[in-house]
Amino acid sequence: MLKPLIKKKKFFFLGQYEEHGENFVDMLDGMFSFVLLDTRDNSFIVARDAIGITSLYIGWGLDGKFG
């Protein structure tokens, strides 16, 4: 089972991800942006609402680590 790092609406994302896989993003509506890290296989999903109202910034450090 996946566990959230921050508690709020994140439980919804985790439940949908576990049930539907990465396709759950297509079911979302409204303003959102997030990065979901799956530590089981070290993969991640980066998603933002279609209109792009919510900002999302990601980057990699000089050491190549995601942050």
Secondary structure, DSSP 4 states (H G I P E B T S, - for coil): ----SS-STHHHHHHHHHHHGGGGGGG--SS-EEEEEETTTTEEEEEE-TT--S-----B-TTS-B-
